[in-house]
Amino acid sequence: QLIMAQACLSHARENPGLGAIGKVQKGRAALDRAIMLDPDNLEARTTLMQFLLQAPSIVGGSKSKARGQAQEIARRNPLRGLLARLEIAAAVGKERELVQVYDEAAPVLGTPADSAGTVSRAFLSTASKVKDGELREMLTAKLRAARITSRG
């Protein structure tokens, strides 16, 4: 169901137009079935969250529902939930929300939970894309401080 959903949504994204709406509906239904069959499938929940975040409301997109999926992801895996919340905060672009997610990530950076550097890289990548220079510098400084604190 997840593969079917991803294929339909990908096809709709690459071929916009009236025909894409049917593909989106099929993809969304397949995602819902995938989650119904396995509520702990984080890949399916992440795909749904991304769909809800990116799709226009006319085809079911909803930032508030995307946040709900991020909470469900966090209940099952706090680290993946943190990354999901980062994705939403970056997409929505609200400074306060982005700073809050960075503050919550600080205790994780440089610890065994971030041993592969996945969280650090995601947060650094997001910081580098922030257009507001002051905000970008503040977020980068938070990352540096968190890394130094976790090593010290």
N, C-alpha and C positions, 0 to 999 in steps of 0.2 A: 504494500500500500504506500509506503514511504517513497519507494523508487518511482511508482506511478505518479504520485503527487509531485515529486520534484521534476519529472519529465514534463508533465502538463504545465506546471507553472513556468518552467524554463521556456517551453515552446511559446507560451502566451507572451512572455517578456520579450522574446526575440522576434515575434510576429504580431505586433500590436494591430488592433483593428477590431471590428465587430466580432470576427471569429474567435478572437482571443478570450472573449467573455465566457464562452462555453468551456474552453480549456481551463480557465481560472476556476470555474464552478466544479469541474471534474477534479482538478487538483486539490481544491479545498475539501471536497467530500472525501477524497482518498486520504488526506492528512487527518481529517477527523476520525476516519476508520482506523488509521494506524495508531492514533492515540487511544482510541477506545480499546483496541486489542492489546496495547501495551502502554499503560499510562506513564510508565517510567522511562519510555524511550526519549532520551534527551535530544537526539538528533531530530526526531519528529517534532518535538516541542520547539526546538530552536528554529526549524524551518517554518513552523506556524507563526512563531513570534516575528520572524523576518518578513513573512507575507503580510501580517497584520500591520507591521511598521511601514512597509513600502507601498502597499496597494492603496489605491484611492478608495474612499469610503463607498463609492457606488458599487464596487465589487467586494466589499466586506472588510476593507482596511480600517483599522482602529488603533490609535496609539494607546488608548486606555486598555484595550484587550491585549495589546502587545505587552504592556506592563504586567498584566495578570499572568501571561505565560512566563514572563521573566521570574515572577514570584514562584510559580510552580516549578520552574527549573531550579531555582534557589532552594526550595524545600527538599529537592531530591539530591542536589549537588551544589553546595554553597559557592564553590569556585566558579563553576559554569554559570551560576546565577549572577555572580558579580560581573562576569564577562557579558552576559545578556543585558544587564542593566547599563553597562558601559555603552553597548551598541545603541540602546534606546536613548540614553542621555546625549550621545554624539549626534544621533539623527534628529532629535528634537531641538537640540542647540540651546537649551536653557542653562545659563552659566551656573546657577545655584545647584541644579541637579548634577551637572558634570563635576563640580567641585566636591559635592557630597559623595559621589561614587569614588572619586580619587581618594578622599579621606578614608573611606571604608576599605579601600584596597591597600592602604599603607601598611597595615600589620602583616599582610600576606607577602609583600614583595621581598624577595631575597631569602625567604624561608623554605624549608623542605616542601611545603605545599606548592611553591612556585619553582621547584627544582629545575624544570625544563625552561624556565623563563617565559612561559606562555603568557602569564598575566602581565609581567613587566613589559614584554614586547607589545602586547595589545594596548596597554595604557600609553606607552611611549609613542606608538603609531598614531593613536587618537590625538595625543597632545600636539604632535607635529602638524596635524591637519586643521587645527583650530585657527581660524582667520584672525581673530582678535589677538594682536601681538602681546598685550599685557596678560591676557588670560592664558595664552600659550606659554609664556614665561613662568607664570605662577604655577601652572600644572606641571611643567618640567621641573621646577624647583621642588615641588612636592614629591615628585618621583625620586629625585636625587636624595632628598632628605630621608625619605623612607628607606632607600637602599642603604644609606650610611648608618641609620639607626639600627637596621636589622643586622648589619655586619658587626656593629660595635657592641 
